[in-house]
Structures are given as structure tokens and as C-alpha cells.
Amino acid sequence: MISKAKKKINLDDLYYHTSPFKAILKLSIPVMITQFILGIFTFINLLFMSLVIKGAPNANVISIFVPLYTVLMSSIWMFTSGSTARMSFYLGKGQYEQVKKIFNCVTINVLGLNSLFIIIGLACAYPIFLLLASGATNIANYAWDFFWPTALSMPFLAIGYLWGISFRNMGNQKVYVTLNVIMLVSNVLAQIIMWKTLNTDSKDLQYTMIGICNLISAIVICAAAYVCYLLNKRWNPDTPLSLEKKYMFNNWSITKEIMKIGSPAIVLNFGVTMIGFLTNLVFHFVPIHPDQYIWKSGTVDSNLKVHYWQLLFGAGYPIWTMLINPINGIIISGRVVAIYNYGKADFTRVKQSFRATVLILAVYMVLVEVILISASQYIARDLYNIRNNMQINFNGNDYILPKANDNSHAVMMIIGMLYWLNAFTVSLSILWQARNKPIQANLCVLNRNVLVELSLVLVFGELAKVTNNYWIFWASYPIMDVIGVCVGYFLYHYGMKSIKSELNLVNLRKKIKI
């Protein structure tokens, strides 16, 4: 798992002396596996909810839980993205002492900032859940019961994930995959034990126990990461992945650098979160045809349509996330190779690295789209138990949704449509992260997300309401993707031209010195 050879670290064979396409593909596969594992967590949670918690609105709980959870994860993504970019740059230059400073700095800071995020999140969570649940207190209560132990797992998850990324950057890819497999296996085992032993009819306690399973798996991966750290330090004494007190504190300049370069990741997550929030809110305006629900008992509530769409969105989201998450693995790998070669001042390889990243993204997303379209009916009907004449409970009243299957199929198709185009615009941030240009990097991320958020609320939600056609609402995703790519294409040419001029100047200065 970790090589015992005590030799000088040399990453040129992996990042520089092989073709960028081969290097990125070799890096991408293990990272895509780990990102898939991270994405599968929500899927597993919903699956066990269906097994353990009978008759509860599980998909609705997931629908309102995910946006806030994503926002709290933002600090982890920011430090991961920023530290990966700067480590790759200094590794390319051979400055391993600087890599050690970054490793120490990012470890202590992600714990502090992530803990602050958790405190704020716990304070704000229930009112947000109540708002998104449209007054359905039972759904808001279930979301809170599931949320609070899951939120407490984040500091442990942060260390496991950050250290895993650091091991991967140093060429220890097997360690990175192993850590995430350990986390997944521990989560599944904890959920199975809970499923077989928990003997209670309290849905609140059942949701809490599923969240505690997430906390247990995060503690396990943190412990496993620490064991890997100790073994790596013992077998490779010269490794820059070494904790030292003198580097942990009084490094505000490094912290600012990491946060600045990693800011596109946090902006992206906030953007995705806002889309999740606004999508749930826009469900108030997206109509459903009267024959799509049947009153069974009590009084038909006008907010029922909100829960109808949340049901479909929450059911489709986990499988969609599980397939989309590996995009981050491809982009992370492309960032490492491109920025490593930027540190070498090799423009040709930087350009090749970016093009290889986009090509791999395109191929992967075509496969994802095929899977989403072909499997969405099965996913909605069988995997999540969203069947014809499905019954849901809303504030004590029971309703039947006879056409949930047909519409969930349409929702899955539209959400997946052309999403890989957004991956292109996000991957553009690699060019600017390499050059330590956070404003341009954030523009690459924001141009699509801002357009989507504004269109969802101001344009497509209103059009769907006026025309009584929900297809108009879902069509906003691919339309805004196309517009985002058009803006991104301009940023691509501008970025490549700037990098070429800068690196030509760097190489010219080297020749003059020689």
C-alpha cells in the first residue's frame, strides 16, 4: 500500500515524463472511484431509510437535507482544491519544504473553519428545513434528526479526505482509494447492524441512528488516515507529509494563499447549494396536473405539489450525485498534472493537460447521460420504491401519487441532459488556479451557476406557472449549460493566451541567466 523504499521523492515520471492524457487518466481512475464512494453515501442513506423507516417521506427528507449539507462541506472542498493546486505547483518546482508547510497549515485550518461552519449550520438548520418543507413539520423534524449527527461527522471526514488527497498527490494512490473504501465499508456495516438490531417504531430515532452511522464511518476513516500517516512517515522519513508545530501556526500568508486559490471550489458548492435551495422553493410554482394526485383522507393541501416534486427530486438526486461526483475526480487529477507542469514552466504540456481533462470529462459524461436516461425508470420505480399509487403523508393527511413513475423518468432525463457541458466551464478554473488568479477562476465557476439560479427563480419558474407546463422548468438546466459554455469558451482562449505569454517570459529569463 505504501512503498517502504527510502528514496528521494521523484514525481516527474508520473506528472512530467509521461503524456498528460495518460497521466491524468492514471490519476483519475482512483480519484473517480473515491468520488463515486463519496457520492454513494446519500444513495446508501436513502436505501437504508427505505429498508428501516417504513411509510416516511424519505426522498423528501433527502431533498431538503442535501443543500445545507453541501454548504457545510464547502470548507473541505475549498482547502482540498487550494492545497492540491499549491502542492502541485511547489512539487513541480521541487520545493518540498513549502509542501510541508501547506500540509501542516491546511490540516489545522480545515478543522477550525469546518467546526465554525458546523456550529452555524446547526443553529440555522431547522428553520431552513421548515421553510423548504413548506410547513410540513414531520418532514422538517426528520431532516433535523438525520442532519445533526451527519454534521458532526464533518471534521473527521475532512481529515480523512484531505490527508487522502495529500497521499495521492505524492503518488500513493492506493492509500487514497483504500481510505475511502474503509469509510464506505464501515458505513454499510454500521447501517446493517443498526437495521438488524434497532427495535423501535420511533421514526425520529430511526433517522438519528442512520445519521450516527455516518458519524461512525467518518471517525473510522479519520483513524485509518492517521495510521496511514504514521506508516508513511516511518517508511519515508523524508516525506513532506509530516506534522510539525512550527508549521501549523503563524502561517497566515499560506492560509490566505490556499483559501484564495481554493475559493472556486467553495463558490461552486455554494452555487450548487443555492440551486438546491431554489429548486425546492420553485416547486411552489411548478404545477402538477390534477390527475397526478388523488385525495385519500383529510383535506387536500395546496402545498402537496411541493412535496410531489420534492419526492421525485429527492429520489433522483442520490443516483445522479453518485454518477456526477467522479467529475470532481477528473478535474482534481487534471489540476494536479496541469499545475505541476505549470511549475515546470512548460506551456505545451499545460495546454495538453487541460485538453486531456476536457476529453476525459466529455467521454465520461456521455456514459453518465446514457445511464441516466436508460436507467431512470428503474431507479424511480424499483430502487426507491416510488411505485404507481404511492402513498405519502403530509401533515397527517395521506395522498396517493399514481403518476410518480412517469414524471420521475422525465425529471431524471432533464437533470442529466448536457450536464457535462458544465464540467467544461468548471474545469476552466484549472487554468487560473495555476496562475494564482482567483477572480478569473471564480468567473469560470460562477458564470453557469448564477445564470441557472436567476433563471430558475425569475424566468423558468414563472413560465412554468403561467403555462402550466413543468417541462419548461426542467429545461432551464441544459439551456443555461449551453450559455455557460459559450462564456467559458471565451475564458479558455483568454486564459491560454495569458499563460503562454507568462511562461514564455519565464523561460526567456532562464535562458538569459544561463
N, C-alpha and C positions, 0 to 999 in steps of 0.2 A: 504493500500500500504506500509506504513511504520509503524511498531508497535509503539504505544505510551507508552509501558511499559518501565519504567526507571529501568532496571535491568542490572546487570553485564553481559557483553558480554561473552557467552559461546558457542564456535563453536565445542566443542568435540562431541556433539550429532550428528552433521551433518557430520563432517570430520573423526571422530575417533571411535565413539561407534557404527557406522553402517558399513555394509560391503562396501568395496571400490567400488564394482560394482554398488551397489545401490546408493552410494554417488555420483559417477561420473555420473551415468545416471540421477539422480535428478538434478545435476548441469548442465549437458549437454543440456537437453531439452530447458530451457530458453535461454541458450547461443547460441544454434543452431538456435533458432528462430531469435535472433538478428543478427547473422551472415548471415542468409538467407535474412533478411531485407537489410543488407548492400550489399549483392550480387545482390539483385533485383534492385538496383539503376541503374546499367548500362542497365539492361533489360528495365526498365521503360523509361530511356532516349531514347533508340533506338525505343521503341514502340511509344513514342510521336514524335520522329523525323519522323517516317513513317506516322503519322497522320497529322503533321503540315507541314513538308517540303517535298513537292512532287517532284519527279524526281531528287533528290540529292543522291549522293553515301553515304548514312547514315552508312551502315555497314562498308564501307572503312574508314570513319571518326573514328568510334569506334575502328577499328583495329589498327590505328596508335596513337590514343589517350590513350588507356589503359596502354601501357608500361610506359610512362612517369608519368602518374597519380599514378601508383603503386609505382614508385620510390619515389615520394614525400610523399606518405603515410608511407614510411618505418620508419620515426622517430616516428610516432604514435605507430606502432606495436612494435618497439624496447622498448619504455618506458612502453607500456602496458605489454609486456611479462616480462620485467625486474622487474617492480614494483609488478606484480602479484606473481612472484616467491619469491621475498624477503618478501612481505607482508605475504604470506602463511607460510614462514619459521618462521617469528617472531610471527605470530599468534599461530603457533604450540607450540612455547616456552612461550607464554603468555606475550610477551614483547610489549605491546600496545603503549608505548611511541615511540618505534622505528617505529612502523607502522605509527604513526602520522608524524614523520619526513619524511618518504618515501612519504606519501600522499602530503605533502607540497612541497617537493623537486621536485617530478615528475610533479606537476601542473605548476610550474614556468618554469621548464626546457623544457617541451614539447612545450610550447608557443614560447620560444626563438628559439629553434632549428628548429621547424616546420616553423617559419617565415623565417628563413635563407634559408631553403630548397625551400620555395615558391619563394623568390627573385631569387635564382639561376635558378629554374625551368622556371620562366617567361622569364629570359634572354636567356635561351637556347632552349626554346620550338619550336619556329617557324623553325629555321634551321633543327632541328631534324624531325619535321613533313614534311618538304620539302624533306628531304633525304628519309624518309620512304614512301613518296607518289610518289617516282620515278619521280619527276619533275612536277607532276600534281598540279599546283598552286591552283586550285579551291579546291581540297581536303585538302591541307595544310592550306588554309585560313579558311575553315570551321572548321577544327580541332582546330585552334587557337581561333576562335570565341567562341567555346564551352569550351575550356580549361581554359581561363584566369579567368572567374567568378567561375568556379568549383574549381580552385586552391585557390582562395581567401577564399573559404569556409572551408579550412582545419583547421585553428586554432580553429574555433568554433566547428567543428566536433571532434577535438582532445579532447577538454574539455568534451564534452558530452559523448564521448566514454570512456575516462579514468575514469571519475567520475562514469559512469555506471558500469564499471568493479569493481571499488572500493566498490560500494554499494553491488554488487553481492558477492564479497569476504567476506563481513561482514554478509552475509545471507539474504540481501534484494534483492532477485531475481526478485520480481515483479517490483521493481523500474527499474531494468536494462532492462527488457522487455518493460516496459511502455515507457521509454525514446526513444527506437528505433522505437516503433510503432508510437509515436508522430512525429518522424523525417520522417517516411515513409508517413504517412497521410498528413503531411504538404507539402511534396514534390509533392505528387499526386494532392492535391488540387491546389497548385501553378501552376502545369503544365496544369491542366484542365482549370483554369482561363485564363492562357496565351493562350491556344489553342482556347478558345472561343472568346477572346477579341482582340488578336493580328491581326491587319488588315494590312498586308504588304506583298509584294512579294519579299522582300529582304531576301535571304537565309542567308546572314551573320547575319542580325539582329535576324532571327529566331533561329539560332544556339546559339547566345549570350543569348537570352531570356531563352532557355532551361537550359543553364549553370547558369543563375541568379536564376532559380527555385531551383537548387542545393544549391546555397548560402543561399537562404531564409530558406530552411529546416534545414541547419546546424546552422543558428542563432537561430532558434526555439528550436532545441534540446539543444543548449548551455544554453538558458534561462530556459528551463524546468529542466535541470540538476542543475542549480543554485537554483531554487525553491525547488527541492528535497533535496539539500544540506542544505538549511535553515531549512526546516521542520525536517530533520533528526537530525540536531544539536539542535533544540528546544525540540524535544521529547526524545532525547537520549543525554543529556549533557556530558556523559562520553565517547561518541564515539571518536575513534582516527581519524575519518574523519573530522578534524577541521583545518581550515586555521589559521596559526599563523605566524606573521612576523619573529619571532626569528628562525623558522624552514625553512623558504622559501629560505634564502640565507646563505652563508658561510657553505654550506654542500656539498662541492666538493667531499668528500670521499663517501657520499651516492650516489651522481650523478654518479661517476665512477663505483660504485658497480652495480647500476641499468643498466647502459649502457653496462657494461661488461656481465652481466647475460642476458640482452635482446638482445645482439648482434646477436644471431642466427636468431631472427625474422627479423632484418634488412638485414642480409646476405641472408636469404630466399627470401625476397621481391626483393632484387637486382638480385638474381638468376632468379626468375620468370620474372622480367622485362627484363633481358638480353635475356631470351628465347623469350619473345615477340618481342624485337628489332630484334634479329637474325632470328626469324621466318619470319618476314616481309621482311628482306633482302634476305633470302634464296629463297623467292618467285621469285626472279630474275632468279634462276636456275632451278626451278621446272617447267617442261614443261606441256603444255596442248595440247591435240590433235587438229589439225586444225579445225575439225568439232565442236569444243566446243565454238567457237565464229564465228560470221558472221559479215563481214564488212557491215555497213549500209551507212555511209556517211564519207566524208573526206578520210584521208589516215590511213591505219591500222598502229598503233604504236607498236613497238616491246615491249614496257613496258605494253601493255594491259594485258598480262598474270599475271603480278604482281597484278594488280587490280582485276583480276578474282579470284585469291587465297585470296587476302585480303577481297574480298566481302564475301567469304564463311567463312573465319576465323572470321571476324568481326560479322557475323550473328550468328555463333555458340557460340562465346565466352561469351556473356551475360548469356545465359541459362546455359552454362557449369559452369560459375562462381557462379551463383545463387545456383546451386546444390552442388558445391565443397566447397563453403565458410563455411558451417556448420562444415567441418572438423576442422577448427580453434576452433570452439566452443567445440568440443570433446577434442581436445588437451589442450586447456586452462583449462577445467574442470579437466582433468587428471593431469595437472601440479599442480593445487591447492591442490588436495587431496594427491598426492604423496609427494609433498614438505611439506605439513602440517604434514604428518606422519614422514617425514624425520626429521622435527623439534622435533618430539616426540621420535626420535631415535628408531623407530620400523621398522626393515628391512622387516619383513614378510608382513606388510601392504604396504610398499613401492613397493615391488615386486608384490603384488596383485593389487595394484593401476595401475601399468604400464600394466599388463596383461589385466586388465579390460578395459583400454583405447584402447589397440590394438584390443580387441574383438569387442568393440562397433564400432570402426573405420571400421573393416572388414565387419560387418553386414551392416553398413550404405553405404559403397562404393559399395557393391554388389547391393543394391537397386538403387543407382545412375546409375550404369552401365546398369541395366535393363531399367531404364527410358531413358537414353541417346540413347540406341540402338533402343528401341521401338518407341520413340517419335521424333527422329531426322528428319525424313522425314516430319512430320507435322510441326515441328519447322521451318525448312528451307523453306517449300513451303507456308504455310498459315500465320504463326505468323509474319514472317519478310517479307512477300510479295516477296520472291525470287521465282518467278514462271518461267515456261518454257517461252522462248523467252523474258526474262527480258532485258530491255534496260538500259545501263549505259552510262554516259557521261564522256569522258576522254579528257581534254584539248580542249573542243569544238566539239569533234567528238563523234557520237553516235554509240554504238555497241550493238549487241544482243547476249545473252548467253543462247542458247537453252538447254544446259545440266547442268545448275547450280544445279538443284534439285538432280540429281543422285550423283554428286560429293560431294555436301554438306552432303549428307547422309553418304558417306564414311568417310569424314573428322570428323564428329561428333563421329562416331564409334571408329576411331583410337585414337582420343584425349582422349576419356573416358577410353580406354582399359587399364586395370591394374593400373590405377592411384592411386588406394587405396594403392598399394604397397609403393608408395612414402610417403603416410601418415605414414606408419610404420617407415620409416627412419627419418622423421621429428619428430615423437613422441619420438624417442630415445633421443632427446636433453633434454627431461624432466629429465632424469637420471643425466645428467651432470649439468643442471641448478640448480638442488637441491644441488649439491656439490660445487657450485660456481666455475665450471671448464669451462670457455668459449671456450677454444681451442677445447676440445673434443666435446662440444655442437655444435660448428660450423662445425666440421668434419661430424657430423651426417646430417647436412643440406646440406653441400657442395658436399658430395660425389655423390649424384644423379644429382644435378643441373649442376655441372661442366662437368660431363660426357655428359649430354644432350646437353649443349651449344657447346662443342667441336665436338660432333658427328654431330649436325645439320649442322655446317658450313664446317667442314673438311672432313666428310665421307659421310653422307647420302645425303646432298645437291648435292655433286659431283656425287654420284652414280645415283641419280635421273636424273641428266642432261645427263650422259653418256648412261643410259639405257632407257631414255625417259619414265620412269615409276614413277608416283608421289607416288604410294603406298610405295615405298622404303623410301621416305622422312618421311611420317607419321609413318612408322613402328619404327622410332628411339625412339619414346616416350615409348612404352611398353618395348622395348629391354633394354633401359637404366634404366627403373624402376627395372627390374629384377636384373641387375648388381648392382644397388644401394642398393637393399635389401640384396644381398649377403654380401656387405661390412657392411651394417648396422647390420646384424646378428652377425658379429664378435664384433662390438662395443657394442652390447647388452650384450653379455656374459662377456666382459671385464668390462663393467660398473657395472653390478650386483655383480660381484666378488669384485670389489673395494668398493662398498657401503656396502656390507656385512661385510668386514673386518673393515671398518671405524666405523660402528655403533656397532659392537661387542666390539670394543675398548672403545667407549663412554659409553656403558652400564657397562662394566667391571669397569671403573673408578668410575661410580656412586655407584656400589656395595662396592668398597673399601672405599669410603668416608662414606658410611653408617656404 
